[in-house]
Amino acid sequence: MDNKYISMIETFLPTLLPGEDCYEKNLIESMKYSLLAPGKRIRPTLLLAFCEACNGNAEHALPYACAVEMIHAYSLIHDDLPCLDNDDLRRGRPSNHIVYGEDIALLAGDALQTLAFESMLSESALSKAGLNGAKAAGILARAAGASGMAGGQTIDILTEGKSPSLEVILDMYSKKTGRLIKAPCVMGCVLAGADDKKIAAAESYAESIGLAFQIVDDILDITSDTSTLGKPVGSDAENEKVNYVTILGIGQSRKKVDELTKTALGALDAFDKNTEFLSAFAEKLAARIC
């Protein structure tokens, strides 16, 4: 990932957390444990990259980029809980609920979700982003809610142990994973005041890499190992989940990733400059299964 963007995110992210000098400090520690855990920071980086591709100010977009990471971190905490995926490992470390207990982990996820909107709608953030900041917050809210990530997770639960069609699986991917990749791409454009053509191109790029991202994950769940990924592998098979790869096979899935990568790269033609990182990211994603 681009060191410039990651450095900006890693520096700003801790400043948004509440202080720990309080009775409920274990809640803050739990939030920090997941939010500041070593990670690729893919989603906030995409936001900053698209903001700059549209000639926007990445520094002004930082509260929004970090808010996306908060939503992502909260979703991982909740995904790992025994009532959902029941995973004990995340990013190479014990899952949040293993360290802090299910009750505090649940509340830490809730608190990170609300902190995301507190960060985006703060007086400081809106003084720089204005109405575009409010629009960006709305985009993230929809991406995380019933018609987005939460809805996709629900489809995942309802189809466990069943044989859903490819159409249903693609709908789940679009909502569960894709919306939280698409949202920051579009948010970056909106924060920069981009026109409809650039926003549509960002949507095309994001939809392509979002689906590619999930298919790659499905392939790696079969072909990789826990030490490499930093999380359990083989969980879909263990939980009797049908996915893209189990329906179409690894060969067809690799071919689809290649097609999606080409579509994503083509979408970047709508931007005049600052697309080097976005091109490299799409290519690097596909290379994970080479």
C-alpha positions as CSV (number, residue, x, y, z in Angstrom):
1,M,0.0,0.0,0.0
2,D,1.1,3.6,-0.5
3,N,3.2,4.6,2.5
4,K,2.1,8.3,2.2
5,Y,-1.6,7.4,2.8
6,I,-0.9,4.8,5.5
7,S,1.3,7.2,7.4
8,M,-1.4,9.9,7.3
9,I,-4.0,7.4,8.5
10,E,-1.9,5.8,11.2
11,T,-1.0,9.3,12.6
12,F,-4.5,10.6,12.6
13,L,-6.5,7.6,13.7
14,P,-5.4,7.5,17.4
15,T,-6.3,11.1,17.9
16,L,-10.0,10.3,17.3
17,L,-10.2,7.8,20.2
18,P,-11.6,8.8,23.6
19,G,-9.2,9.1,26.5
20,E,-8.7,6.1,28.8
21,D,-8.8,8.0,32.1
22,C,-12.3,6.8,33.0
23,Y,-14.0,3.9,34.8
24,E,-14.9,2.3,31.5
25,K,-11.3,2.3,30.2
26,N,-11.5,-1.4,29.3
27,L,-14.0,-0.4,26.6
28,I,-11.6,2.2,25.2
29,E,-8.8,-0.4,25.3
30,S,-11.0,-2.8,23.4
31,M,-11.8,-0.2,20.8
32,K,-8.1,0.6,20.4
33,Y,-7.1,-3.1,20.3
34,S,-9.1,-3.6,17.1
35,L,-8.9,-0.2,15.5
36,L,-5.2,0.2,15.8
37,A,-4.3,-3.4,15.1
38,P,-1.8,-3.8,12.2
39,G,-3.7,-3.9,9.0
40,K,-3.5,-2.9,5.3
41,R,-5.9,0.1,5.7
42,I,-7.3,-0.6,2.3
43,R,-10.6,1.2,2.6
44,P,-9.4,4.5,4.1
45,T,-6.5,4.5,1.6
46,L,-8.9,4.2,-1.3
47,L,-10.8,7.2,0.0
48,L,-7.7,9.4,0.1
49,A,-6.5,8.1,-3.2
50,F,-9.8,9.0,-5.0
51,C,-9.9,12.3,-3.3
52,E,-6.5,13.2,-4.7
53,A,-7.4,11.7,-8.1
54,C,-10.2,14.3,-8.2
55,N,-7.8,17.1,-7.1
56,G,-9.2,17.2,-3.5
57,N,-7.3,17.8,-0.2
58,A,-6.4,14.4,1.4
59,E,-5.7,16.1,4.7
60,H,-9.2,17.4,4.9
61,A,-10.6,14.0,4.0
62,L,-8.8,12.2,6.9
63,P,-11.7,12.2,9.4
64,Y,-13.8,10.5,6.7
65,A,-11.1,8.0,5.8
66,C,-10.6,7.1,9.5
67,A,-14.4,6.8,9.9
68,V,-14.4,4.1,7.2
69,E,-11.7,2.2,9.1
70,M,-13.8,2.5,12.3
71,I,-16.8,0.9,10.6
72,H,-14.6,-1.8,9.2
73,A,-13.0,-2.5,12.6
74,Y,-16.4,-2.7,14.3
75,S,-17.7,-5.1,11.6
76,L,-14.7,-7.4,12.2
77,I,-15.2,-7.4,16.0
78,H,-18.8,-8.4,15.5
79,D,-18.1,-10.9,12.7
80,D,-15.7,-12.8,15.0
81,L,-18.2,-13.2,17.8
82,P,-19.5,-16.7,18.6
83,C,-23.0,-15.8,17.4
84,L,-21.6,-15.1,13.9
85,D,-18.4,-16.6,12.5
86,N,-17.0,-17.7,15.9
87,D,-13.4,-16.9,14.9
88,D,-10.6,-16.8,17.6
89,L,-8.0,-15.2,15.3
90,R,-8.0,-11.8,13.5
91,R,-5.0,-10.2,11.8
92,G,-2.7,-12.7,13.4
93,R,-3.8,-11.9,16.9
94,P,-6.6,-13.2,19.2
95,S,-10.0,-11.8,18.3
96,N,-11.3,-9.0,20.4
97,H,-13.8,-11.1,22.3
98,I,-11.1,-13.6,23.2
99,V,-9.1,-10.8,24.9
100,Y,-11.9,-8.7,26.4
101,G,-14.9,-11.0,26.6
102,E,-18.0,-11.1,24.4
103,D,-19.8,-8.3,26.3
104,I,-17.1,-5.7,26.0
105,A,-16.3,-6.7,22.4
106,L,-19.9,-6.2,21.4
107,L,-19.9,-2.8,23.1
108,A,-16.6,-1.8,21.5
109,G,-18.0,-2.5,18.1
110,D,-21.1,-0.4,18.9
111,A,-18.8,2.4,20.2
112,L,-16.6,2.4,17.1
113,Q,-19.7,2.6,14.8
114,T,-20.9,5.7,16.6
115,L,-17.4,7.2,16.8
116,A,-17.2,7.0,13.0
117,F,-20.1,9.4,12.6
118,E,-18.9,11.6,15.5
119,S,-15.6,12.0,13.6
120,M,-17.3,12.8,10.2
121,L,-19.9,15.2,11.6
122,S,-17.6,17.0,14.1
123,E,-17.4,20.8,13.8
124,S,-13.7,20.5,12.8
125,A,-14.4,18.0,10.0
126,L,-17.4,19.9,8.6
127,S,-15.7,23.2,8.7
128,K,-13.4,21.9,6.0
129,A,-15.7,19.6,4.1
130,G,-18.9,21.5,4.4
131,L,-22.0,19.9,2.8
132,N,-19.9,17.4,1.0
133,G,-18.9,16.1,4.4
134,A,-22.5,15.5,5.3
135,K,-23.0,13.8,2.0
136,A,-20.0,11.5,2.6
137,A,-21.4,10.5,6.0
138,G,-24.7,9.6,4.4
139,I,-22.9,7.4,1.9
140,L,-21.1,5.5,4.6
141,A,-24.3,5.1,6.7
142,R,-26.1,3.5,3.8
143,A,-23.1,1.3,3.0
144,A,-23.0,-0.1,6.6
145,G,-26.8,-0.5,7.1
146,A,-29.6,-2.9,6.2
147,S,-29.2,-2.3,2.4
148,G,-25.4,-2.7,2.8
149,M,-23.0,-4.5,5.0
150,A,-25.5,-5.5,7.7
151,G,-27.9,-6.8,5.1
152,G,-25.1,-8.8,3.4
153,Q,-24.1,-10.4,6.7
154,T,-27.8,-11.3,7.2
155,I,-27.9,-13.1,3.8
156,D,-24.7,-14.9,4.8
157,I,-26.4,-16.2,8.0
158,L,-29.6,-17.1,6.2
159,T,-27.8,-19.1,3.5
160,E,-25.6,-21.1,5.8
161,G,-26.0,-24.8,5.3
162,K,-28.1,-24.2,2.2
163,S,-27.4,-24.1,-1.6
164,P,-28.0,-20.5,-2.6
165,S,-27.9,-19.5,-6.3
166,L,-25.0,-17.6,-7.8
167,E,-27.3,-14.6,-8.0
168,V,-27.9,-14.7,-4.2
169,I,-24.2,-15.1,-3.5
170,L,-23.3,-12.1,-5.7
171,D,-26.0,-10.0,-3.9
172,M,-24.4,-11.0,-0.6
173,Y,-20.9,-10.1,-1.8
174,S,-22.1,-6.8,-3.1
175,K,-23.6,-5.9,0.2
176,K,-21.4,-7.6,2.8
177,T,-18.0,-6.7,1.2
178,G,-18.6,-4.5,-1.8
179,R,-20.5,-1.7,-0.3
180,L,-17.7,-0.9,2.2
181,I,-15.2,-0.8,-0.6
182,K,-17.4,1.2,-2.9
183,A,-18.4,3.8,-0.2
184,P,-14.9,5.2,0.4
185,C,-14.1,5.4,-3.3
186,V,-17.3,7.5,-3.9
187,M,-16.8,9.4,-0.6
188,G,-13.3,10.5,-1.8
189,C,-14.8,11.8,-5.0
190,V,-17.6,13.6,-3.2
191,L,-15.3,15.2,-0.7
192,A,-13.3,16.6,-3.6
193,G,-16.4,18.0,-5.3
194,A,-16.0,15.7,-8.4
195,D,-18.5,15.6,-11.3
196,D,-20.9,12.8,-12.0
197,K,-18.6,11.2,-14.6
198,K,-15.8,10.7,-12.1
199,I,-18.1,9.4,-9.5
200,A,-19.6,6.9,-11.9
201,A,-16.0,5.8,-12.8
202,A,-15.2,5.4,-9.1
203,E,-18.3,3.3,-8.7
204,S,-17.3,1.0,-11.6
205,Y,-13.7,0.7,-10.2
206,A,-15.0,-0.1,-6.8
207,E,-17.7,-2.6,-7.9
208,S,-15.0,-4.5,-9.9
209,I,-12.4,-4.6,-7.2
210,G,-15.0,-5.3,-4.5
211,L,-16.2,-8.5,-6.2
212,A,-12.6,-9.4,-7.1
213,F,-11.6,-8.9,-3.4
214,Q,-14.3,-11.4,-2.3
215,I,-13.5,-14.0,-5.0
216,V,-9.8,-13.8,-4.1
217,D,-10.7,-14.3,-0.4
218,D,-12.8,-17.4,-1.4
219,I,-9.8,-18.8,-3.4
220,L,-7.4,-18.2,-0.5
221,D,-9.7,-19.8,2.0
222,I,-9.1,-23.0,0.0
223,T,-5.5,-22.6,-1.1
224,S,-3.7,-20.6,1.6
225,D,-3.0,-21.2,5.3
226,T,-3.7,-19.6,8.6
227,S,-0.1,-18.3,9.2
228,T,-0.1,-16.6,5.8
229,L,-3.5,-14.9,6.1
230,G,-3.5,-14.2,9.8
231,K,-7.0,-15.7,10.2
232,P,-8.6,-19.1,10.0
233,V,-8.8,-20.8,6.6
234,G,-11.4,-23.4,5.5
235,S,-14.1,-21.7,7.5
236,D,-16.6,-21.6,4.6
237,A,-16.3,-25.4,4.2
238,E,-16.5,-25.9,7.9
239,N,-19.6,-23.8,8.2
240,E,-21.2,-25.4,5.1
241,K,-21.2,-22.2,3.1
242,V,-21.5,-22.1,-0.6
243,N,-19.4,-19.4,-2.3
244,Y,-18.3,-18.3,-5.8
245,V,-15.5,-20.8,-6.0
246,T,-17.5,-23.8,-4.9
247,I,-20.0,-23.1,-7.7
248,L,-17.7,-22.1,-10.5
249,G,-14.3,-23.7,-9.5
250,I,-10.9,-22.1,-9.0
251,G,-10.1,-21.8,-12.7
252,Q,-13.2,-19.9,-13.6
253,S,-12.9,-17.8,-10.5
254,R,-9.3,-16.8,-11.4
255,K,-10.5,-15.8,-14.9
256,K,-13.3,-13.7,-13.4
257,V,-10.7,-11.9,-11.2
258,D,-8.7,-11.1,-14.3
259,E,-11.8,-9.7,-16.1
260,L,-12.7,-7.6,-13.1
261,T,-9.2,-6.2,-12.8
262,K,-9.3,-5.1,-16.4
263,T,-12.6,-3.3,-15.9
264,A,-11.3,-1.5,-12.8
265,L,-8.2,-0.4,-14.7
266,G,-10.3,0.9,-17.5
267,A,-12.5,2.9,-15.2
268,L,-9.4,5.0,-14.1
269,D,-9.2,6.5,-17.6
270,A,-11.8,9.0,-16.4
271,F,-9.3,10.6,-14.1
272,D,-6.6,13.0,-15.3
273,K,-3.8,12.1,-12.7
274,N,-2.9,10.6,-9.4
275,T,-4.2,7.1,-10.3
276,E,-0.9,5.2,-9.9
277,F,-1.8,3.8,-6.5
278,L,-5.3,2.8,-7.7
279,S,-3.9,0.9,-10.7
280,A,-1.2,-0.8,-8.6
281,F,-3.8,-1.8,-6.0
282,A,-6.1,-3.5,-8.5
283,E,-3.2,-5.4,-10.0
284,K,-1.8,-6.3,-6.6
285,L,-5.1,-7.7,-5.5
286,A,-5.3,-10.0,-8.5
287,A,-1.7,-11.0,-7.9
288,R,-2.5,-12.5,-4.5
289,I,-3.8,-15.6,-6.1
290,C,-1.1,-16.0,-8.8
